[in-house]
Amino acid sequence: MADLKASFEQAQVDVKALTKRPSNDELLALYSLFKQATDGDVKGKRPGMFDFKGGAKYDAWEKLKGMDADTAMQQYVDKVAELTAAYA
């Protein structure tokens, strides 16, 4: 668990060092995995229909409903490693 948390924290640093911007889908995946790992299941109502960015973020996070924090952390670390290989 401590190793996973350390890897998760390092991945947060590594993702900021990417030399190219990931695609919107990749950014949404990172966002939703991060939120699921740190905050758990999505709460509250979906943003209004004119808040396209907020709605996309909410929907991406909602798809992970029920995933435990450790799984979300590991998937986040794996995704950052994949992006680092592609964009660093």
C-alpha positions as CSV (number, residue, x, y, z in Angstrom):
1,M,0.0,0.0,0.0
2,A,2.8,2.5,0.9
3,D,4.6,1.6,-2.4
4,L,1.4,2.2,-4.3
5,K,0.8,5.6,-2.6
6,A,4.4,6.6,-3.3
7,S,4.0,5.5,-7.0
8,F,0.7,7.5,-7.2
9,E,2.4,10.6,-5.8
10,Q,5.3,10.2,-8.2
11,A,3.0,9.8,-11.2
12,Q,1.3,13.1,-10.3
13,V,4.8,14.7,-10.6
14,D,5.7,12.8,-13.8
15,V,2.5,13.7,-15.6
16,K,3.3,17.4,-15.2
17,A,6.7,16.8,-16.9
18,L,5.2,15.5,-20.2
19,T,6.6,17.4,-23.2
20,K,3.4,17.1,-25.3
21,R,-0.2,17.6,-24.2
22,P,-2.2,14.3,-24.1
23,S,-5.5,14.1,-26.0
24,N,-8.7,15.2,-24.3
25,D,-9.7,11.5,-23.8
26,E,-6.4,10.8,-22.1
27,L,-6.8,13.8,-19.9
28,L,-10.3,12.8,-19.0
29,A,-9.1,9.3,-18.1
30,L,-6.4,10.8,-15.8
31,Y,-8.9,13.2,-14.2
32,S,-11.4,10.5,-13.5
33,L,-8.9,8.0,-12.1
34,F,-7.4,10.7,-9.9
35,K,-10.7,11.8,-8.6
36,Q,-11.8,8.2,-7.9
37,A,-8.5,7.5,-6.1
38,T,-8.7,10.6,-4.0
39,D,-12.4,11.3,-3.5
40,G,-14.2,8.0,-4.2
41,D,-17.4,7.8,-6.1
42,V,-18.8,10.9,-7.8
43,K,-21.2,12.9,-5.7
44,G,-23.6,15.6,-6.5
45,K,-25.6,16.4,-9.6
46,R,-24.2,16.5,-13.1
47,P,-23.3,20.0,-14.3
48,G,-25.8,21.8,-16.6
49,M,-26.0,21.0,-20.3
50,F,-24.1,24.1,-21.3
51,D,-21.1,23.2,-19.1
52,F,-19.6,20.8,-21.6
53,K,-16.2,20.4,-19.9
54,G,-17.8,19.9,-16.5
55,G,-20.3,17.4,-17.9
56,A,-17.5,15.4,-19.6
57,K,-15.5,15.3,-16.4
58,Y,-18.5,14.2,-14.4
59,D,-19.4,11.5,-16.9
60,A,-15.9,10.1,-17.0
61,W,-15.7,10.0,-13.2
62,E,-19.2,8.5,-12.9
63,K,-18.1,5.5,-15.2
64,L,-15.7,4.5,-12.4
65,K,-18.4,4.3,-9.7
66,G,-17.7,1.4,-7.4
67,M,-13.9,1.2,-8.2
68,D,-11.8,1.1,-5.0
69,A,-9.1,3.7,-4.4
70,D,-6.2,1.2,-4.8
71,T,-7.4,0.0,-8.2
72,A,-7.9,3.7,-9.3
73,M,-4.4,4.6,-8.1
74,Q,-2.8,1.7,-9.9
75,Q,-4.6,2.5,-13.1
76,Y,-3.6,6.1,-12.8
77,V,0.1,5.1,-12.3
78,D,-0.2,2.7,-15.3
79,K,-1.8,5.4,-17.5
80,V,0.9,8.0,-16.6
81,A,3.6,5.4,-17.5
82,E,1.9,4.8,-20.8
83,L,1.7,8.6,-21.5
84,T,5.3,9.1,-20.4
85,A,6.4,6.6,-23.0
86,A,4.4,8.3,-25.7
87,Y,4.8,12.0,-24.8
88,A,8.1,12.4,-22.9
